[in-house]
Amino acid sequence: MRWNMMILASCLATTGCVGNSASERQDANIESSLQYDSVPCDQLLAQRNGLAQQYNLPTTAKPTFSNPAMGFGPFTPDMRSKAQRDSDKASGEIDAMNRSIDRRDCGKPDKKKFALPG
């Protein structure tokens, strides 16, 4: 009976970390680039550059991940400051925008096809 109570207490303690773990919150920073495919190229480039400037990030920013001790990622609480969490979220948005920009060849001059007349 005592072991059951200890196991139950440890399970309840670890469930308190769900939703607030560092790995879970860092995974939430990854965004789909498909949402930006409907935005015109010039507007998307301006939006990306504005976001990078607002958070003092490069336009090539990518989300970063901490390297917690092996196996403890889901149980490590997120200790980042709000400013750091916002900056990491912006990095994820910038990366998603860049993937859409690259896929659609935004910002590159139009390639004109030369064809023979006739």
ABEGO torsion letter per residue (X at the ends): XAAAAAAAAAAAAAAAABGABAAAAAAAABBBAAAAAABBAAAAAAAAAAAAAAAGBBAABBBBBBBBBBGAAAABBBABBAAAAAAAAAAAAAAAAAAAAAAAGBGBBBBBBBBBBX
